[in-house]
Structures are given as C-alpha cells and as structure tokens.
Amino acid sequence: MKKVNLPSNFFNYNFSTLAKKEKNAALKIRYLAFSHIAAGKTVLETSFLVLKSNRIIHKWLNKLAIYGIDGLKDKNGRGRKLFIPKEKELEFKNIVIEFQKEKAKGKLTGFDIKFLLNKNYNIECSLPTAYSVLSRLGVNDIKKQK
C-alpha cells in the first residue's frame, strides 16, 4: 500500500481527545478516523473502521492541510432558507407585537401573521409556516385556527 502524505499540521492535534469531547457526530467520526491514522493505521483500514470511503478520508486530510482543524467542520448553507432573514427577525417581531396591541382581543391568528408577512415583506406562506415563524421569534400568545 502507498503511504499517505499527512499534512504538516497533522500531529499538532490530539484527535482521540477531540473525538471524546466533540458533540457533533459527523465531526466526531472525522476525529476518530484521524486518531486511527495517527495510531498507524492506513487510510484503507481506517475507512473500514469508520464506515466511510477512503476518498472521503483523503478529502478530510486535504481540508485539514488547507484550512486546519476548522476545515473539518460542516459549513453553513444546508437546509431550507428562512422566509425572514435573521437580521429582519427583530424588526418583524416588533411589527407583530405592535399589531397585537392594536388588535381588539389581543390574540393573534395564523392568518394575521400571514397578512403581516405579505404586507411588510411580500411573502406568501402557509399557515404552518406562519406558526413556525412565530415560534422561532418567541411570540407564543397566538390562537390556532382549526
């Protein structure tokens, strides 16, 4: 087997200790794989131990060489984009609170939230989305429509 060229910063880290402390499962597997390589296992043996392909382990080694330990972490951008950007959440929360004060009974409905989203941000959404936006903002004084 061909010996893999390890990055110059590979032995600066104690991967077994990092794996024990890490809470993120994907990152823990990466640290565990590197601890096996540091212990003298080959990339192929390590790939069988952590149930990943040897190409993936080589990609991880390249990321470690280029970006350091932070290069192993997953990047943002996964998942669906939010209807309201994070920087506008506080503004919308204030709009909702003001609307709630002006409303006669004081209870908000999902239709009210849909109306406010459409009026202020031109966003069309479903009722479940309106309720999830409210829960993310921490405004829980609402009345669910049945």
Sine and cosine of phi, psi and omega as CSV:
sin_phi,cos_phi,sin_psi,cos_psi,sin_omega,cos_omega
0.00,0.00,0.58,-0.81,0.01,-1.00
-0.98,0.22,0.72,-0.69,0.01,-1.00
-0.97,0.25,0.72,-0.69,-0.02,-1.00
-0.99,0.16,0.62,-0.78,0.08,-1.00
-1.00,0.09,0.93,-0.37,-0.02,-1.00
-0.99,0.17,0.54,-0.84,0.05,-1.00
-0.86,0.50,0.43,-0.90,-0.04,-1.00
-0.90,0.43,-0.46,0.89,-0.01,-1.00
-1.00,-0.05,0.16,0.99,-0.09,-1.00
-0.88,0.48,-0.67,0.74,-0.08,-1.00
-1.00,0.04,0.13,0.99,0.10,-0.99
-0.98,0.21,-0.22,0.97,-0.10,-1.00
-0.89,-0.45,0.56,-0.83,0.13,-0.99
-0.98,-0.18,1.00,-0.07,-0.14,-0.99
-0.93,0.36,-0.51,0.86,0.02,-1.00
-0.92,0.40,-0.63,0.78,0.06,-1.00
-0.93,0.38,-0.67,0.75,0.03,-1.00
-0.88,0.47,-0.64,0.77,0.00,-1.00
-0.91,0.41,-0.60,0.80,0.00,-1.00
-0.93,0.36,-0.56,0.83,-0.06,-1.00
-1.00,0.05,-0.35,0.94,-0.11,-0.99
-0.96,0.29,0.69,-0.73,0.02,-1.00
-0.99,-0.12,-0.45,0.89,0.02,-1.00
-0.96,0.28,0.85,-0.52,-0.10,-0.99
-0.90,0.43,-0.65,0.76,-0.03,-1.00
-0.91,0.41,-0.67,0.74,0.02,-1.00
-0.93,0.36,-0.56,0.83,0.04,-1.00
-0.89,0.46,-0.65,0.76,0.02,-1.00
-0.90,0.43,-0.64,0.77,0.02,-1.00
-0.90,0.45,-0.71,0.71,0.03,-1.00
-0.90,0.44,-0.64,0.77,0.01,-1.00
-0.90,0.44,-0.67,0.74,0.03,-1.00
-0.88,0.48,-0.69,0.72,-0.01,-1.00
-0.93,0.36,-0.51,0.86,0.06,-1.00
-0.92,0.38,-0.56,0.83,0.08,-1.00
-0.92,0.40,-0.66,0.75,0.02,-1.00
-0.91,0.41,-0.65,0.76,0.02,-1.00
-0.91,0.42,-0.48,0.87,0.02,-1.00
-0.98,0.19,-0.07,1.00,0.08,-1.00
0.94,-0.35,0.00,1.00,0.04,-1.00
-0.96,0.28,0.43,-0.90,0.07,-1.00
-0.99,0.14,0.18,-0.98,0.02,-1.00
-0.90,0.43,-0.63,0.78,0.00,-1.00
-0.91,0.41,-0.70,0.71,0.05,-1.00
-0.89,0.46,-0.66,0.75,0.01,-1.00
-0.90,0.43,-0.63,0.77,0.00,-1.00
-0.89,0.45,-0.59,0.81,0.07,-1.00
-0.94,0.35,-0.59,0.81,-0.04,-1.00
-0.94,0.34,-0.62,0.79,-0.05,-1.00
-0.98,-0.19,0.07,1.00,0.06,-1.00
0.86,0.51,0.66,0.75,0.09,-1.00
-0.78,-0.62,0.33,-0.95,0.01,-1.00
-0.98,0.22,0.39,-0.92,0.00,-1.00
-0.93,0.37,-0.42,0.91,0.07,-1.00
-0.91,0.42,-0.64,0.76,0.03,-1.00
-0.89,0.46,-0.68,0.74,-0.01,-1.00
-0.91,0.41,-0.61,0.79,0.08,-1.00
-0.91,0.42,-0.62,0.79,0.06,-1.00
-0.88,0.47,-0.67,0.74,0.03,-1.00
-0.88,0.47,-0.67,0.75,0.02,-1.00
-0.89,0.46,-0.65,0.76,0.04,-1.00
-0.91,0.42,-0.66,0.75,0.04,-1.00
-0.90,0.44,-0.63,0.78,0.03,-1.00
-0.90,0.43,-0.65,0.76,-0.01,-1.00
-0.92,0.39,-0.63,0.78,-0.09,-1.00
-0.99,0.12,-0.75,0.66,-0.16,-0.99
-0.96,-0.28,-0.13,0.99,-0.06,-1.00
0.99,0.15,-0.30,-0.95,-0.08,-1.00
-0.90,0.43,-0.49,0.87,0.02,-1.00
-0.94,0.33,-0.34,0.94,0.03,-1.00
-0.94,0.35,-0.29,0.96,0.01,-1.00
-0.99,0.15,-0.32,0.95,-0.03,-1.00
-0.97,0.26,0.54,-0.84,0.06,-1.00
-0.92,0.39,0.60,-0.80,0.00,-1.00
-1.00,0.05,0.36,-0.93,0.10,-0.99
-0.93,0.37,0.27,-0.96,0.07,-1.00
0.91,-0.42,-0.07,1.00,0.04,-1.00
-1.00,0.08,0.52,-0.85,0.05,-1.00
1.00,-0.03,0.11,-0.99,-0.03,-1.00
-0.96,0.29,0.59,-0.80,0.03,-1.00
-0.96,0.30,0.55,-0.83,-0.01,-1.00
-0.96,0.27,0.52,-0.86,0.06,-1.00
-0.92,0.40,-0.69,0.73,0.02,-1.00
-0.95,-0.31,0.83,-0.55,0.04,-1.00
-0.88,0.47,0.45,-0.89,-0.04,-1.00
-0.82,0.57,-0.60,0.80,-0.05,-1.00
-0.95,0.31,-0.26,0.97,0.00,-1.00
-0.97,-0.25,-0.01,1.00,-0.05,-1.00
-0.90,0.45,-0.70,0.72,-0.01,-1.00
-0.89,0.45,-0.65,0.76,0.03,-1.00
-0.88,0.48,-0.71,0.71,0.00,-1.00
-0.93,0.37,-0.59,0.81,0.03,-1.00
-0.88,0.48,-0.66,0.75,0.05,-1.00
-0.91,0.42,-0.61,0.79,0.06,-1.00
-0.89,0.46,-0.68,0.73,0.00,-1.00
-0.90,0.43,-0.68,0.73,-0.01,-1.00
-0.90,0.43,-0.67,0.74,0.05,-1.00
-0.89,0.45,-0.68,0.74,0.02,-1.00
-0.89,0.45,-0.62,0.78,0.00,-1.00
-0.91,0.42,-0.61,0.79,0.02,-1.00
-0.93,0.38,-0.59,0.81,-0.03,-1.00
-0.97,0.23,-0.39,0.92,-0.05,-1.00
-0.95,0.31,0.59,-0.81,-0.11,-0.99
-0.88,0.48,-0.79,0.62,-0.05,-1.00
-1.00,0.06,-0.29,0.96,0.04,-1.00
1.00,0.10,-0.19,0.98,0.01,-1.00
-1.00,-0.04,0.74,-0.67,0.04,-1.00
-1.00,-0.03,0.48,-0.87,0.12,-0.99
-0.88,-0.47,0.20,-0.98,0.06,-1.00
-0.89,0.46,-0.55,0.84,0.03,-1.00
-0.91,0.41,-0.57,0.82,0.06,-1.00
-0.89,0.46,-0.68,0.73,-0.02,-1.00
-0.92,0.39,-0.66,0.75,0.07,-1.00
-0.86,0.50,-0.67,0.75,0.01,-1.00
-0.88,0.47,-0.72,0.69,-0.02,-1.00
-0.91,0.42,-0.64,0.77,0.04,-1.00
-0.90,0.44,-0.66,0.75,0.00,-1.00
-0.94,0.34,-0.67,0.74,-0.05,-1.00
-0.93,0.38,-0.72,0.69,-0.13,-0.99
-1.00,0.01,-0.53,0.85,-0.11,-0.99
-0.81,-0.58,0.02,1.00,-0.01,-1.00
0.84,0.54,0.70,0.72,-0.01,-1.00
-0.94,-0.35,0.85,-0.53,0.10,-0.99
-0.99,-0.11,0.80,-0.60,0.00,-1.00
-0.56,-0.83,0.16,-0.99,0.03,-1.00
-1.00,0.03,0.19,-0.98,0.03,-1.00
-0.87,0.49,-0.72,0.70,0.02,-1.00
-0.85,0.52,-0.58,0.81,0.04,-1.00
-0.92,0.39,-0.65,0.76,0.03,-1.00
-0.87,0.48,-0.68,0.74,0.01,-1.00
-0.93,0.37,-0.59,0.81,0.02,-1.00
-0.94,0.34,-0.57,0.82,0.09,-1.00
-0.88,0.47,-0.68,0.73,0.01,-1.00
-0.90,0.44,-0.68,0.73,-0.02,-1.00
-0.92,0.39,-0.58,0.82,0.05,-1.00
-0.92,0.40,-0.54,0.84,0.01,-1.00
-0.98,0.18,-0.28,0.96,0.00,-1.00
1.00,0.06,0.33,0.94,0.05,-1.00
-0.98,-0.20,0.96,-0.28,-0.13,-0.99
-0.93,-0.36,-0.02,1.00,-0.04,-1.00
-1.00,0.07,0.93,0.37,-0.05,-1.00
-0.80,-0.60,0.32,-0.95,0.03,-1.00
-0.92,-0.40,0.85,-0.53,-0.03,-1.00
-0.99,0.16,0.66,-0.75,0.04,-1.00
-1.00,0.07,0.63,-0.78,0.02,-1.00
-0.92,-0.38,0.00,0.00,0.00,0.00
